[in-house]
Amino acid sequence: MNTDKPPSLTQAARQIVANNKRGVLGTLLPEEGHPYTSMIDFAPLPDGDVIMFLSRLAVHQRHLAADARASLLIAPHIMADDALTRPRITLVGKVELVEDRLSVANLYLEHHPTARQYINFGDFQFYRLRVKKARYIAGFGQMGWMTGNQYRTAN
Amino acid sequence: MNTDKPPSLTQAARQIVANNKRGVLGTLLPEEGHPYTSMIDFAPLPDGDVIMFLSRLAVHQRHLAADARASLLIAPHIMADDALTRPRITLVGKVELVEDRLSVANLYLEHHPTARQYINFGDFQFYRLRVKKARYIAGFGQMGWMTGNQYRTAN
């Protein structure tokens, strides 16, 4: 008897976030409100939110300072030939500045050790993406939205 | 004597688009105007615009039907350890429906032969992203915006 159940969509969503550290950030161009996409590194938090470490010199940081709404695509198989049939997730939420750098610096450095070179630079700050909803795509035709609560409470 | 000049930023920008076929699309969530990111396949056109083949069942297609503004990140080294130092480009513009499917179908299929399975499905349509401006990142600290005209006229 096999008692292993396959993970639910929400569990699979949490796993893909927990197991990755690079994604594509969606922000809004100031004034225009036009979507903008850029590559970023992140560190996953135990509750499903993610931490980013952004320079004030980076355009996405300036976009977020003007409008905190963001989206993060995590698609680890993006460059694979069969990427359209592989799992990926889009997180949707708002970013918040993390005032207490020390509370997240070690977690971030565990995932991105080379960031130690600029961890104390004054123009870099930590931001937390608070997930309000998420869309998980398991593969071709298998996908769905989940609320922030469904996402956070997946075990 | 070496007469080879390194490519300009605009030339490098055009090259990275011409040599790739998958990216991350930024769109706007209808009503909310919140940024949204999703993976897509594309085919590059000779003038630097790109063609996408989107299903009406896909959320990004519905977003674009409500607001045609879009962004496309092309980052072929995104999953490499040193991705932050590798070239990538963000295109910014608006999408337009391509009424004449036959004018682009063969070009698209050259880049995405497996799309032949659904090339005649009624819910799939071709869209052209008209590039209004672009931001090219050559590596750490080397980057810049270019106008649509600069991008298009790069030789």
Boltz contact constraints between the chains, C-beta under 6 A:
constraints:
  - contact:
      token1: [A, 24]
      token2: [B, 24]
      max_distance: 6.0
  - contact:
      token1: [A, 24]
      token2: [B, 37]
      max_distance: 6.0
  - contact:
      token1: [A, 24]
      token2: [B, 73]
      max_distance: 6.0
  - contact:
      token1: [A, 26]
      token2: [B, 26]
      max_distance: 6.0
  - contact:
      token1: [A, 26]
      token2: [B, 35]
      max_distance: 6.0
  - contact:
      token1: [A, 26]
      token2: [B, 37]
      max_distance: 6.0
  - contact:
      token1: [A, 27]
      token2: [B, 35]
      max_distance: 6.0
  - contact:
      token1: [A, 28]
      token2: [B, 35]
      max_distance: 6.0
  - contact:
      token1: [A, 33]
      token2: [B, 33]
      max_distance: 6.0
  - contact:
      token1: [A, 34]
      token2: [B, 69]
      max_distance: 6.0
  - contact:
      token1: [A, 35]
      token2: [B, 26]
      max_distance: 6.0
  - contact:
      token1: [A, 35]
      token2: [B, 27]
      max_distance: 6.0
  - contact:
      token1: [A, 35]
      token2: [B, 28]
      max_distance: 6.0
  - contact:
      token1: [A, 35]
      token2: [B, 35]
      max_distance: 6.0
  - contact:
      token1: [A, 35]
      token2: [B, 71]
      max_distance: 6.0
  - contact:
      token1: [A, 36]
      token2: [B, 71]
      max_distance: 6.0
  - contact:
      token1: [A, 37]
      token2: [B, 24]
      max_distance: 6.0
  - contact:
      token1: [A, 37]
      token2: [B, 26]
      max_distance: 6.0
  - contact:
      token1: [A, 37]
      token2: [B, 71]
      max_distance: 6.0
  - contact:
      token1: [A, 37]
      token2: [B, 73]
      max_distance: 6.0
  - contact:
      token1: [A, 37]
      token2: [B, 90]
      max_distance: 6.0
  - contact:
      token1: [A, 39]
      token2: [B, 75]
      max_distance: 6.0
  - contact:
      token1: [A, 39]
      token2: [B, 78]
      max_distance: 6.0
  - contact:
      token1: [A, 39]
      token2: [B, 88]
      max_distance: 6.0
  - contact:
      token1: [A, 69]
      token2: [B, 34]
      max_distance: 6.0
  - contact:
      token1: [A, 71]
      token2: [B, 35]
      max_distance: 6.0
  - contact:
      token1: [A, 71]
      token2: [B, 36]
      max_distance: 6.0
  - contact:
      token1: [A, 71]
      token2: [B, 37]
      max_distance: 6.0
  - contact:
      token1: [A, 73]
      token2: [B, 24]
      max_distance: 6.0
  - contact:
      token1: [A, 73]
      token2: [B, 37]
      max_distance: 6.0
  - contact:
      token1: [A, 75]
      token2: [B, 39]
      max_distance: 6.0
  - contact:
      token1: [A, 78]
      token2: [B, 39]
      max_distance: 6.0
  - contact:
      token1: [A, 79]
      token2: [B, 79]
      max_distance: 6.0
  - contact:
      token1: [A, 88]
      token2: [B, 39]
      max_distance: 6.0
  - contact:
      token1: [A, 90]
      token2: [B, 37]
      max_distance: 6.0
